[in-house]
Amino acid sequence: MDTEAQPTERDRSSSPEPEAAEDRSRFAFLARVTDWLPGGWITLTLFACLAFLLVLNAFVAQPFQIPSGSMEQGLRIGDRVLVNKLAYRFGADPRRGDVVVFDGTGYFGDADYIKRVVGVGGDHVVCCDKEGRIEVNGRSVDETAFLYPGDTPSTVPFDVEVPDGRLFVLGDHRSDSSDSRDHLGSPGGGMIPVRDVIGRADWIVWPHTHWTRLTRPAAYARVPAAGAVHG
């Protein structure tokens, strides 16, 4: 006969559950913290929100104010864009047509800049073809959808090979943009290292009347890969 005592339902219910005890311990700790903080729970909530925003700003997304007219008419002076800092963190690289924010220290100047990627590593970028358009890897690119009205693709001729790990960038308002064309004779040849890209501008978030998503123009979709054989 099995004489081992079996716990009754009352025995089981009277024993404190480990998880419940842990929850009470955490709540007691938070209660002590709020007692110590001026403002109590309100102050603690504000600190938590601030910490969340700091982490978000440092690793996920960051607002960036447009400082000049170099990306008009799509991006106007004073607009705020939300920069996706995770866009190129997991093996993805900037693509032609992306609008990127980068650190220009040592290349453009000691500041952050926003430009459009026209050429990536290995690309052959030329200006201009017989119709005055920029040519990438032998394919002419129609930029009229985003180029500033009245501007030509470039008044400065160039014929460059983009080194691996670098980007050739231009502003959409070509006549009001200091970009890779202006630094062809500088160290790095005006090409921005991919490692200095802070992120991709994905949204215009301010002013609210200008709220829109920034998408990659279809004009670059037909550009062949670097080194591809053209027919």
Contacts in CASP RR format, 6 or more apart in sequence:
PFRMAT RR
TARGET T0000
AUTHOR 0000-0000-0000
METHOD contacts of the structure
MODEL  1
MDTEAQPTERDRSSSPEPEAAEDRSRFAFLARVTDWLPGGWITLTLFACL
AFLLVLNAFVAQPFQIPSGSMEQGLRIGDRVLVNKLAYRFGADPRRGDVV
VFDGTGYFGDADYIKRVVGVGGDHVVCCDKEGRIEVNGRSVDETAFLYPG
DTPSTVPFDVEVPDGRLFVLGDHRSDSSDSRDHLGSPGGGMIPVRDVIGR
ADWIVWPHTHWTRLTRPAAYARVPAAGAVHG
30 44 0 8 1.000
33 44 0 8 1.000
34 40 0 8 1.000
34 41 0 8 1.000
34 43 0 8 1.000
34 44 0 8 1.000
37 43 0 8 1.000
37 44 0 8 1.000
59 85 0 8 1.000
59 86 0 8 1.000
60 84 0 8 1.000
60 85 0 8 1.000
60 86 0 8 1.000
61 82 0 8 1.000
61 83 0 8 1.000
61 84 0 8 1.000
61 85 0 8 1.000
61 86 0 8 1.000
62 82 0 8 1.000
62 83 0 8 1.000
62 85 0 8 1.000
62 198 0 8 1.000
63 80 0 8 1.000
63 81 0 8 1.000
63 82 0 8 1.000
63 83 0 8 1.000
63 205 0 8 1.000
63 206 0 8 1.000
64 80 0 8 1.000
64 81 0 8 1.000
64 82 0 8 1.000
64 83 0 8 1.000
64 101 0 8 1.000
64 112 0 8 1.000
64 114 0 8 1.000
64 201 0 8 1.000
65 78 0 8 1.000
65 79 0 8 1.000
65 80 0 8 1.000
66 75 0 8 1.000
66 76 0 8 1.000
66 77 0 8 1.000
66 78 0 8 1.000
66 79 0 8 1.000
66 80 0 8 1.000
66 81 0 8 1.000
66 114 0 8 1.000
67 77 0 8 1.000
67 78 0 8 1.000
68 77 0 8 1.000
68 176 0 8 1.000
69 75 0 8 1.000
69 76 0 8 1.000
69 77 0 8 1.000
69 173 0 8 1.000
69 176 0 8 1.000
69 177 0 8 1.000
70 114 0 8 1.000
70 115 0 8 1.000
70 171 0 8 1.000
70 172 0 8 1.000
70 173 0 8 1.000
70 176 0 8 1.000
70 177 0 8 1.000
70 178 0 8 1.000
70 179 0 8 1.000
71 99 0 8 1.000
71 114 0 8 1.000
71 115 0 8 1.000
71 116 0 8 1.000
71 171 0 8 1.000
71 172 0 8 1.000
71 173 0 8 1.000
71 177 0 8 1.000
72 148 0 8 1.000
72 172 0 8 1.000
72 173 0 8 1.000
72 176 0 8 1.000
73 148 0 8 1.000
73 149 0 8 1.000
73 172 0 8 1.000
73 173 0 8 1.000
74 146 0 8 1.000
74 172 0 8 1.000
75 81 0 8 1.000
75 99 0 8 1.000
75 114 0 8 1.000
75 172 0 8 1.000
75 201 0 8 1.000
75 204 0 8 1.000
76 210 0 8 1.000
79 204 0 8 1.000
79 206 0 8 1.000
79 207 0 8 1.000
79 210 0 8 1.000
80 204 0 8 1.000
80 205 0 8 1.000
80 206 0 8 1.000
81 99 0 8 1.000
81 101 0 8 1.000
81 114 0 8 1.000
81 201 0 8 1.000
81 202 0 8 1.000
81 203 0 8 1.000
81 204 0 8 1.000
81 205 0 8 1.000
81 214 0 8 1.000
82 201 0 8 1.000
82 202 0 8 1.000
82 203 0 8 1.000
82 205 0 8 1.000
83 101 0 8 1.000
83 198 0 8 1.000
83 199 0 8 1.000
83 200 0 8 1.000
83 201 0 8 1.000
83 202 0 8 1.000
84 199 0 8 1.000
84 200 0 8 1.000
84 201 0 8 1.000
84 202 0 8 1.000
85 198 0 8 1.000
85 199 0 8 1.000
87 199 0 8 1.000
87 200 0 8 1.000
87 202 0 8 1.000
88 94 0 8 1.000
88 194 0 8 1.000
88 197 0 8 1.000
88 199 0 8 1.000
88 200 0 8 1.000
93 120 0 8 1.000
93 194 0 8 1.000
94 100 0 8 1.000
94 117 0 8 1.000
94 120 0 8 1.000
94 167 0 8 1.000
94 194 0 8 1.000
94 197 0 8 1.000
94 200 0 8 1.000
95 117 0 8 1.000
95 120 0 8 1.000
95 216 0 8 1.000
95 220 0 8 1.000
96 117 0 8 1.000
96 118 0 8 1.000
96 119 0 8 1.000
96 120 0 8 1.000
96 123 0 8 1.000
96 136 0 8 1.000
96 216 0 8 1.000
96 220 0 8 1.000
96 223 0 8 1.000
97 116 0 8 1.000
97 117 0 8 1.000
97 118 0 8 1.000
97 216 0 8 1.000
97 217 0 8 1.000
97 219 0 8 1.000
97 220 0 8 1.000
98 116 0 8 1.000
98 117 0 8 1.000
98 200 0 8 1.000
98 216 0 8 1.000
99 114 0 8 1.000
99 115 0 8 1.000
99 116 0 8 1.000
99 117 0 8 1.000
99 200 0 8 1.000
99 201 0 8 1.000
99 214 0 8 1.000
100 114 0 8 1.000
100 115 0 8 1.000
100 116 0 8 1.000
100 117 0 8 1.000
100 167 0 8 1.000
100 169 0 8 1.000
100 197 0 8 1.000
100 198 0 8 1.000
100 199 0 8 1.000
100 200 0 8 1.000
100 201 0 8 1.000
101 112 0 8 1.000
101 113 0 8 1.000
101 114 0 8 1.000
101 197 0 8 1.000
101 198 0 8 1.000
101 199 0 8 1.000
101 200 0 8 1.000
101 201 0 8 1.000
102 112 0 8 1.000
102 113 0 8 1.000
102 115 0 8 1.000
102 167 0 8 1.000
102 169 0 8 1.000
102 192 0 8 1.000
102 196 0 8 1.000
102 197 0 8 1.000
102 198 0 8 1.000
102 199 0 8 1.000
103 112 0 8 1.000
103 196 0 8 1.000
103 198 0 8 1.000
104 110 0 8 1.000
104 111 0 8 1.000
104 112 0 8 1.000
104 113 0 8 1.000
104 192 0 8 1.000
104 196 0 8 1.000
105 111 0 8 1.000
105 196 0 8 1.000
106 187 0 8 1.000
107 183 0 8 1.000
107 186 0 8 1.000
107 187 0 8 1.000
107 188 0 8 1.000
107 190 0 8 1.000
107 191 0 8 1.000
107 192 0 8 1.000
107 193 0 8 1.000
107 196 0 8 1.000
108 178 0 8 1.000
108 179 0 8 1.000
108 183 0 8 1.000
108 190 0 8 1.000
108 192 0 8 1.000
112 198 0 8 1.000
114 201 0 8 1.000
115 169 0 8 1.000
115 170 0 8 1.000
115 171 0 8 1.000
115 177 0 8 1.000
115 179 0 8 1.000
115 180 0 8 1.000
116 146 0 8 1.000
116 169 0 8 1.000
116 170 0 8 1.000
116 171 0 8 1.000
116 172 0 8 1.000
117 167 0 8 1.000
117 168 0 8 1.000
117 169 0 8 1.000
118 125 0 8 1.000
118 134 0 8 1.000
118 136 0 8 1.000
118 141 0 8 1.000
118 168 0 8 1.000
118 169 0 8 1.000
118 170 0 8 1.000
118 180 0 8 1.000
119 125 0 8 1.000
119 136 0 8 1.000
119 162 0 8 1.000
119 167 0 8 1.000
119 168 0 8 1.000
119 169 0 8 1.000
120 162 0 8 1.000
120 165 0 8 1.000
120 167 0 8 1.000
120 168 0 8 1.000
120 226 0 8 1.000
121 162 0 8 1.000
121 163 0 8 1.000
121 164 0 8 1.000
121 165 0 8 1.000
121 166 0 8 1.000
121 167 0 8 1.000
121 226 0 8 1.000
122 161 0 8 1.000
122 162 0 8 1.000
122 163 0 8 1.000
122 164 0 8 1.000
122 226 0 8 1.000
122 227 0 8 1.000
123 136 0 8 1.000
123 137 0 8 1.000
123 161 0 8 1.000
123 162 0 8 1.000
123 168 0 8 1.000
123 226 0 8 1.000
124 136 0 8 1.000
124 137 0 8 1.000
124 138 0 8 1.000
124 159 0 8 1.000
124 160 0 8 1.000
124 161 0 8 1.000
124 162 0 8 1.000
124 226 0 8 1.000
125 134 0 8 1.000
125 135 0 8 1.000
125 136 0 8 1.000
125 158 0 8 1.000
125 159 0 8 1.000
125 160 0 8 1.000
125 162 0 8 1.000
125 168 0 8 1.000
126 134 0 8 1.000
126 135 0 8 1.000
126 136 0 8 1.000
126 138 0 8 1.000
126 158 0 8 1.000
126 159 0 8 1.000
126 160 0 8 1.000
127 134 0 8 1.000
127 135 0 8 1.000
127 153 0 8 1.000
127 154 0 8 1.000
127 156 0 8 1.000
127 157 0 8 1.000
127 158 0 8 1.000
127 159 0 8 1.000
128 134 0 8 1.000
128 135 0 8 1.000
128 152 0 8 1.000
128 153 0 8 1.000
128 154 0 8 1.000
128 157 0 8 1.000
129 135 0 8 1.000
129 140 0 8 1.000
131 140 0 8 1.000
132 152 0 8 1.000
132 153 0 8 1.000
133 140 0 8 1.000
133 141 0 8 1.000
133 142 0 8 1.000
133 143 0 8 1.000
133 153 0 8 1.000
134 140 0 8 1.000
134 141 0 8 1.000
134 143 0 8 1.000
134 153 0 8 1.000
134 154 0 8 1.000
135 141 0 8 1.000
136 220 0 8 1.000
136 223 0 8 1.000
137 223 0 8 1.000
137 224 0 8 1.000
137 225 0 8 1.000
137 226 0 8 1.000
137 227 0 8 1.000
137 228 0 8 1.000
137 230 0 8 1.000
138 224 0 8 1.000
138 230 0 8 1.000
139 222 0 8 1.000
139 223 0 8 1.000
139 224 0 8 1.000
139 230 0 8 1.000
141 219 0 8 1.000
141 220 0 8 1.000
141 223 0 8 1.000
142 219 0 8 1.000
143 153 0 8 1.000
143 217 0 8 1.000
143 219 0 8 1.000
145 217 0 8 1.000
145 218 0 8 1.000
145 219 0 8 1.000
146 172 0 8 1.000
146 217 0 8 1.000
146 219 0 8 1.000
147 153 0 8 1.000
147 172 0 8 1.000
147 174 0 8 1.000
148 172 0 8 1.000
148 173 0 8 1.000
148 174 0 8 1.000
148 175 0 8 1.000
148 176 0 8 1.000
151 173 0 8 1.000
151 174 0 8 1.000
151 175 0 8 1.000
152 174 0 8 1.000
153 174 0 8 1.000
154 170 0 8 1.000
154 174 0 8 1.000
154 181 0 8 1.000
155 174 0 8 1.000
155 175 0 8 1.000
156 181 0 8 1.000
156 182 0 8 1.000
158 181 0 8 1.000
158 184 0 8 1.000
160 168 0 8 1.000
160 180 0 8 1.000
160 184 0 8 1.000
160 189 0 8 1.000
160 191 0 8 1.000
162 168 0 8 1.000
162 191 0 8 1.000
163 191 0 8 1.000
165 193 0 8 1.000
165 194 0 8 1.000
165 195 0 8 1.000
166 188 0 8 1.000
166 191 0 8 1.000
166 192 0 8 1.000
166 193 0 8 1.000
166 194 0 8 1.000
167 191 0 8 1.000
167 192 0 8 1.000
167 193 0 8 1.000
167 194 0 8 1.000
167 197 0 8 1.000
168 180 0 8 1.000
168 190 0 8 1.000
168 191 0 8 1.000
169 179 0 8 1.000
169 180 0 8 1.000
169 192 0 8 1.000
170 177 0 8 1.000
170 179 0 8 1.000
170 180 0 8 1.000
170 181 0 8 1.000
171 177 0 8 1.000
171 179 0 8 1.000
180 189 0 8 1.000
180 190 0 8 1.000
180 191 0 8 1.000
180 192 0 8 1.000
182 190 0 8 1.000
183 189 0 8 1.000
183 190 0 8 1.000
184 190 0 8 1.000
201 214 0 8 1.000
202 213 0 8 1.000
202 214 0 8 1.000
203 211 0 8 1.000
203 212 0 8 1.000
203 213 0 8 1.000
203 214 0 8 1.000
204 210 0 8 1.000
204 211 0 8 1.000
204 212 0 8 1.000
204 213 0 8 1.000
204 214 0 8 1.000
205 211 0 8 1.000
224 230 0 8 1.000
END
